[in-house]
Amino acid sequence: MLVFFALLFFGIYEMLRQSVKMRYDGPFEAVVDVFNQMLTRSVPLGSVGVILVMAVGGAIAGILTENASRRWR
């Protein structure tokens, strides 16, 4: 979820930067470009290193969360 919202935030940010430069013909084109920006920025996330870091980090976070849940009941 965090990756999705980070991509959405940066897509909106880039759209706003482009709209200040008057690069869009209308509001619909600007909204569509948010999703194009998200797609463009998500391509490097498909690399093996990034997927491995997210999987290992998620597993470690899950283990620590379970440990904290048992400790603070």
C-alpha positions in Angstrom: 0.0 0.0 0.0 2.9 2.3 0.8 4.4 1.9 -2.6 1.1 2.5 -4.3 0.5 5.8 -2.4 4.1 6.9 -2.9 3.7 6.4 -6.7 0.3 8.2 -6.6 1.9 11.1 -4.6 4.8 11.5 -7.0 2.5 11.1 -10.0 0.3 14.0 -8.8 3.4 16.0 -7.9 4.8 15.6 -11.4 1.4 16.4 -13.0 1.3 19.6 -11.0 4.8 20.6 -12.1 3.8 19.9 -15.7 0.5 21.8 -15.4 2.3 24.9 -14.2 4.2 24.8 -17.5 0.9 24.6 -19.4 1.8 21.1 -20.9 -1.8 19.8 -20.8 -4.7 20.7 -23.1 -7.4 20.0 -20.5 -8.0 18.6 -17.0 -8.7 15.0 -18.2 -5.3 14.8 -19.9 -3.7 15.9 -16.7 -5.5 13.2 -14.7 -4.6 10.5 -17.2 -1.0 11.6 -17.0 -0.9 10.9 -13.3 -1.4 7.2 -14.0 1.1 7.4 -16.8 3.6 8.9 -14.4 2.8 6.1 -11.9 3.4 3.5 -14.6 6.7 5.1 -15.7 8.0 5.3 -12.1 6.9 1.7 -11.3 9.1 0.0 -13.9 12.3 0.0 -11.8 10.3 -1.6 -9.0 10.2 -4.8 -11.0 13.9 -5.5 -10.5 15.0 -8.5 -8.5 16.8 -6.4 -5.9 13.8 -4.2 -5.1 11.4 -7.2 -4.9 13.8 -9.1 -2.7 14.2 -6.1 -0.3 10.4 -5.6 -0.1 9.8 -9.4 0.5 12.6 -9.7 3.2 11.6 -6.4 4.8 7.9 -7.5 4.9 8.8 -10.8 6.4 11.0 -9.1 9.1 8.2 -6.5 9.8 5.7 -9.4 10.1 7.9 -11.3 12.6 8.5 -8.2 14.7 4.8 -7.3 14.7 3.9 -10.8 15.8 6.5 -10.6 18.6 5.2 -7.3 19.8 1.6 -8.6 19.7 2.5 -11.5 21.9 4.5 -9.3 24.3 1.9 -6.5 24.9 -1.3 -8.4 25.3 
